[in-house]
Amino acid sequence: MVKMDYLCDIFDNQLPLLYTLMQGDVSEMFYVCVGDKWVGTINKVTNGWEQINGSKMPAEFVDRIGNFIECQFSKTTG
């Protein structure tokens, strides 16, 4: 299982939130949570990242989470 924290500060008029990103298996999608609440699920696609289900998340937010995930994996493999 992969588990990482992502501090989001992109939303105006909102304090930063600490999101937990979890993936059960390498080929699985990532689950996005705040505290113990599931927010949504995102998945890597050919041209970036997309939200699969859950509460509607802005595309910019999904892209930033995806970029963060990719950056974390490149640090561990490179």
MARLUM-481807 format. One record per atom (N, C-alpha, C): residue number from 1; atom name; x, z, y. Coordinates in steps of 0.1 Angstrom, whole numbers, padded with zeros to 4 digits. Each point is the difference from the previous one (the first is absolute). Layout:
# residues N
   zafi   marfi      px      pz      py
    NUM      CA       X       Z       Y
...
END
This chain:
# residues 78
   zafi   marfi      px      pz      py
      1       N    0008    0000   -0012
      1      CA   -0008    0000    0012
      1       C    0009    0000    0012
      2       N   -0004   -0008    0010
      2      CA    0007    0000    0013
      2       C   -0009    0007    0010
      3       N    0006    0009    0008
      3      CA   -0008    0007    0010
      3       C    0009    0001    0013
      4       N   -0005   -0004    0011
      4      CA    0008    0000    0013
      4       C   -0010    0004    0011
      5       N    0006    0006    0010
      5      CA   -0007    0004    0012
      5       C    0002   -0011    0011
      6       N   -0010   -0003    0008
      6      CA    0001   -0009    0011
      6       C   -0007    0006    0012
      7       N    0008    0002    0011
      7      CA   -0005    0006    0012
      7       C   -0005   -0012    0009
      8       N   -0013    0000    0002
      8      CA   -0006   -0011    0008
      8       C   -0003    0005    0014
      9       N    0005   -0008    0010
      9      CA   -0002    0004    0014
      9       C   -0004   -0013    0008
     10       N   -0007   -0009   -0006
     10      CA   -0003   -0013    0007
     10       C   -0014    0000    0007
     11       N   -0008    0010   -0003
     11      CA   -0013    0000    0006
     11       C   -0001    0007    0013
     12       N   -0006   -0006    0010
     12      CA   -0001    0006    0013
     12       C   -0009    0012    0000
     13       N    0002    0009    0008
     13      CA   -0008    0012    0001
     13       C   -0002    0008   -0013
     14       N    0010    0000   -0008
     14      CA   -0001    0007   -0013
     14       C    0014    0006   -0003
     15       N    0000    0012   -0004
     15      CA    0013    0006   -0004
     15       C    0005   -0007   -0012
     16       N    0013    0000   -0002
     16      CA    0005   -0006   -0013
     16       C   -0005    0007   -0012
     17       N   -0003   -0008   -0010
     17      CA   -0004    0005   -0013
     17       C    0010   -0003   -0011
     18       N    0002    0010   -0009
     18      CA    0009   -0002   -0011
     18       C   -0008   -0005   -0012
     19       N    0003   -0012   -0004
     19      CA   -0007   -0006   -0011
     19       C    0009    0001   -0013
     20       N   -0006    0001   -0011
     20      CA    0007    0000   -0013
     20       C   -0003   -0013   -0007
     21       N    0010   -0007   -0004
     21      CA   -0002   -0013   -0007
     21       C    0005    0003   -0014
     22       N   -0009   -0004   -0010
     22      CA    0003    0002   -0014
     22       C   -0003   -0012   -0008
     23       N    0009   -0002   -0010
     23      CA   -0001   -0011   -0009
     23       C    0003    0005   -0014
     24       N   -0010   -0002   -0009
     24      CA    0002    0005   -0014
     24       C    0010   -0008   -0008
     25       N    0000   -0013    0001
     25      CA    0009   -0009   -0008
     25       C    0005   -0011    0010
     26       N    0011   -0005   -0004
     26      CA    0007   -0010    0009
     26       C   -0010   -0012    0003
     27       N   -0008   -0004   -0009
     27      CA   -0009   -0011    0002
     27       C   -0013    0004    0007
     28       N   -0002    0012    0002
     28      CA   -0013    0005    0006
     28       C    0000    0000    0015
     29       N   -0012    0000    0006
     29      CA   -0001    0001    0014
     29       C    0003    0014    0005
     30       N    0001    0002    0013
     30      CA    0003    0013    0006
     30       C   -0013    0006    0005
     31       N   -0001    0013   -0003
     31      CA   -0011    0008    0005
     31       C    0004    0007    0013
     32       N   -0008   -0001    0010
     32      CA    0003    0006    0013
     32       C   -0009    0012    0002
     33       N    0007    0012    0002
     33      CA   -0008    0013    0002
     33       C    0005    0007    0012
     34       N   -0009    0008    0006
     34      CA    0003    0010    0010
     34       C   -0004    0013   -0006
     35       N    0010    0009   -0001
     35      CA   -0002    0012   -0007
     35       C   -0005   -0002   -0014
     36       N   -0011    0005   -0004
     36      CA   -0005   -0002   -0013
     36       C   -0012   -0010    0000
     37       N   -0001   -0007    0011
     37      CA   -0011   -0010    0001
     37       C    0005   -0014   -0001
     38       N   -0006   -0008   -0010
     38      CA    0004   -0014   -0002
     38       C   -0006   -0008    0011
     39       N    0008   -0008    0007
     39      CA   -0005   -0009    0011
     39       C   -0002   -0014   -0005
     40       N    0009   -0005   -0008
     40      CA   -0002   -0014   -0005
     40       C    0011   -0004   -0009
     41       N    0000   -0013   -0004
     41      CA    0010   -0005   -0009
     41       C    0005   -0013    0005
     42       N    0013   -0002    0000
     42      CA    0006   -0013    0005
     42       C    0008   -0006   -0011
     43       N    0002   -0013    0001
     43      CA    0007   -0007   -0011
     43       C    0009   -0011    0007
     44       N    0011   -0003   -0006
     44      CA    0009   -0010    0004
     44       C   -0005   -0014   -0004
     45       N   -0001   -0009    0009
     45      CA   -0005   -0014   -0003
     45       C    0011   -0010    0005
     46       N   -0002   -0012   -0003
     46      CA    0010   -0010    0003
     46       C    0005    0000    0015
     47       N   -0009    0001    0009
     47      CA    0004    0000    0014
     47       C   -0001    0013    0007
     48       N    0002    0011   -0007
     48      CA    0000    0013    0007
     48       C   -0008    0011   -0009
     49       N   -0008    0007    0007
     49      CA   -0008    0011   -0006
     49       C   -0014   -0001    0003
     50       N   -0009    0004   -0009
     50      CA   -0014    0000    0003
     50       C   -0006    0013   -0005
     51       N   -0011    0004    0007
     51      CA   -0008    0012   -0005
     51       C   -0009   -0005   -0011
     52       N    0000    0008   -0011
     52      CA   -0009   -0003   -0011
     52       C   -0013    0007    0001
     53       N    0000    0013    0003
     53      CA   -0013    0007    0002
     53       C    0003    0013    0008
     54       N   -0011    0007    0002
     54      CA    0001    0012    0008
     54       C   -0006   -0001    0014
     55       N    0003    0010    0009
     55      CA   -0004   -0001    0014
     55       C    0007   -0011    0007
     56       N   -0007   -0007    0008
     56      CA    0006   -0012    0007
     56       C    0013    0005    0008
     57       N    0011   -0007   -0003
     57      CA    0012    0003    0007
     57       C    0004   -0013    0008
     58       N    0005    0002    0013
     58      CA    0004   -0012    0007
     58       C    0011   -0008   -0007
     59       N    0000   -0013    0001
     59      CA    0010   -0008   -0006
     59       C    0014    0003    0004
     60       N    0002    0004    0013
     60      CA    0013    0004    0005
     60       C    0005    0012   -0007
     61       N   -0009    0010   -0003
     61      CA    0003    0012   -0007
     61       C    0004   -0003   -0014
     62       N   -0007   -0009   -0007
     62      CA    0003   -0003   -0014
     62       C    0014   -0007    0000
     63       N    0002   -0009    0009
     63      CA    0013   -0007    0001
     63       C    0012    0010    0002
     64       N   -0002    0009    0009
     64      CA    0010    0010    0002
     64       C    0003    0009   -0012
     65       N   -0010    0004   -0007
     65      CA    0002    0007   -0012
     65       C    0007   -0008   -0010
     66       N   -0004   -0013   -0002
     66      CA    0007   -0009   -0009
     66       C    0015   -0002    0003
     67       N    0003   -0002    0013
     67      CA    0013   -0001    0005
     67       C    0008    0013   -0003
     68       N   -0006    0011    0002
     68      CA    0007    0013   -0003
     68       C    0003    0001   -0015
     69       N   -0009   -0004   -0008
     69      CA    0002    0001   -0015
     69       C    0011   -0009   -0004
     70       N    0000   -0012    0005
     70      CA    0011   -0010   -0003
     70       C    0013    0005    0005
     71       N    0001    0006    0012
     71      CA    0012    0006    0005
     71       C    0005    0011   -0009
     72       N   -0009    0009   -0004
     72      CA    0004    0011   -0009
     72       C    0006   -0005   -0013
     73       N   -0006   -0010   -0006
     73      CA    0005   -0006   -0013
     73       C    0013   -0007    0002
     74       N    0002   -0007    0012
     74      CA    0013   -0006    0002
     74       C    0011    0010    0001
     75       N   -0003    0011    0006
     75      CA    0010    0011    0001
     75       C    0004    0005   -0014
     76       N   -0009    0001   -0009
     76      CA    0003    0005   -0013
     76       C    0007   -0010   -0009
     77       N   -0002   -0013    0002
     77      CA    0006   -0010   -0008
     77       C    0012   -0007    0006
     78       N    0002    0002    0013
     78      CA    0011   -0006    0007
     78       C    0010    0009    0004
END
